[in-house]
Amino acid sequence: MTISELIDHVATEGKTTKAHAKQLVDLVFGAIHKSAGKGTEVSIPGFGKFKVQNKPARTGRNPRTGASLKIAASKKLVFQPAKALKDHVNR
């Protein structure tokens, strides 16, 4: 599903205009974006959780040369689906 299809779906199911549906979708994704930037977990019951995980610095290898190189510490946004969503997908 693309963002356009999501907006169309929200407009149809919510019996509203596409402009209003786009505004709502943008607000939801904006809130997730803002919380993730702060490192805060976003939990949506029945859907899942978006959380920020710290990835420690580590040593890696250049696959071409085999030389060791240092990979800096970073943060990663992960999504953990709720049990209800997993069950729905696997039925």
ABEGO torsion letter per residue (X at the ends): XBAAAAAAAAAAAAGBBAAAAAAAAAAAAAAAAAAAAAGBBBBBBGAEBBBBBBBBBBBBBBAAAGBBBBBBBBBBBBBBBBAAAAAAAAX
